Amino acid sequence: MNLSATTDIEALFRRHFAAVYRLCYSYLGSSADAEDATQTVFLKLLDNPREFESEDHERAWLLVCASNHCKDLLKSAGNTRVFALPEYETSRMGASDQVDETIDAVMSLPIKYKDCVYLHYYEGYKTKEIGKMLGIPGSTVRNRLREARELLRKKLGGGLS
């Protein structure tokens, strides 16, 4: 899938904008910052066109790129901010106080756990796929998910199974 044609890039943008934006927002907590970060991710692709094997490969590359970009922004700004997912996302999930509390708890996890939890539970990737995206073994992803669930159980008072 060669991205040299403008129509291909436009189609890719339409397919993956929402997922990239949600991830950026979950890191940065501001719609303006998330929009800027999302734009930067897609501009990186325009500056350095690449071939993808499939739409899943496109999505994975964009999400890893977005995650790395947001981490860099947070490091450079010296921020330790944690935010919930965008309002429209929580309402789509049938937001309740418990859902809000759970999302807040997930977003307060250390980044190494948040990445795995987000990619697995929110984006639906398997642990092996997450491992490839993050450059770590699938077993490490499974361990991080287990550890994240334990942290969430403690934060949420044991309500998770």
TIVEXNU-548219 format. One record per residue (C-alpha): x negated, y, z. Coordinates in steps of 0.25 Angstrom, whole numbers, padded with zeros to 4 digits, always signed. Layout:
N
XYZ/...
//
This chain:
161
+0000+0000+0000/-0008+0012-0005/-0004+0025+0001/-0010+0034-0009/+0004+0038-0015/+0012+0049-0008/+0024+0041-0008/+0018+0029-0001/+0013+0039+0010/+0027+0045+0011/+0033+0031+0012/+0023+0027+0023/+0026+0040+0030/+0041+0037+0030/+0039+0023+0035/+0030+0026+0046/+0032+0040+0051/+0042+0037+0062/+0033+0026+0068/+0020+0035+0068/+0028+0047+0073/+0033+0039+0085/+0020+0033+0089/+0013+0047+0088/+0025+0053+0096/+0023+0042+0107/+0009+0046+0108/+0010+0061+0107/+0024+0064+0113/+0026+0076+0104/+0034+0076+0091/+0024+0087+0085/+0012+0079+0089/+0018+0066+0084/+0021+0072+0071/+0007+0078+0069/+0001+0064+0073/+0010+0057+0063/+0007+0067+0052/-0008+0064+0055/-0007+0049+0054/+0000+0050+0041/-0010+0060+0036/-0021+0051+0040/-0015+0041+0030/-0014+0051+0019/-0029+0055+0021/-0033+0041+0021/-0024+0033+0012/-0024+0018+0015/-0018+0005+0011/-0008-0003+0020/-0005-0017+0019/+0010-0015+0023/+0020-0005+0030/+0016-0012+0043/+0001-0009+0040/+0005+0006+0037/+0013+0007+0050/+0002+0000+0058/-0009+0010+0053/+0000+0022+0055/+0003+0018+0069/-0011+0015+0073/-0016+0028+0066/-0005+0036+0074/-0008+0029+0087/-0023+0032+0085/-0020+0047+0081/-0011+0049+0093/-0022+0043+0103/-0032+0052+0097/-0023+0064+0099/-0020+0061+0113/-0035+0059+0116/-0039+0072+0110/-0028+0079+0117/-0032+0073+0130/-0017+0069+0132/-0011+0058+0140/+0003+0061+0136/+0013+0050+0135/+0027+0052+0128/+0039+0044+0125/+0043+0040+0111/+0051+0051+0103/+0065+0053+0107/+0071+0048+0095/+0064+0035+0097/+0069+0033+0111/+0083+0036+0106/+0082+0026+0095/+0078+0015+0105/+0091+0018+0113/+0084+0026+0124/+0087+0025+0138/+0080+0028+0151/+0073+0015+0151/+0069+0016+0137/+0063+0030+0139/+0056+0025+0152/+0050+0013+0144/+0045+0022+0132/+0039+0031+0142/+0032+0020+0149/+0027+0014+0136/+0022+0028+0132/+0014+0029+0145/+0006+0017+0142/-0008+0018+0139/-0011+0019+0124/-0016+0005+0123/-0003+0000+0128/+0006+0010+0121/+0000+0007+0107/+0003-0008+0109/+0017-0006+0115/+0021+0005+0104/+0016-0004+0093/+0022-0016+0098/+0036-0012+0104/+0039+0001+0096/+0033-0003+0082/+0035-0018+0083/+0020-0022+0080/+0015-0036+0084/+0004-0037+0093/-0006-0042+0083/-0002-0030+0074/-0004-0020+0085/-0018-0026+0088/-0022-0024+0073/-0017-0010+0074/-0024-0006+0086/-0036-0015+0083/-0035-0024+0095/-0031-0039+0097/-0017-0043+0097/-0019-0049+0111/-0023-0035+0116/-0010-0029+0111/-0003-0040+0118/-0010-0038+0131/-0008-0023+0130/+0007-0025+0127/+0008-0034+0140/+0000-0024+0148/+0009-0013+0143/+0022-0021+0146/+0016-0022+0160/+0013-0007+0162/+0027-0004+0157/+0033-0014+0167/+0026-0007+0178/+0030+0007+0173/+0045+0003+0170/+0046-0005+0183/+0046-0019+0177/+0058-0017+0168/+0051-0023+0156/+0050-0038+0153/
//
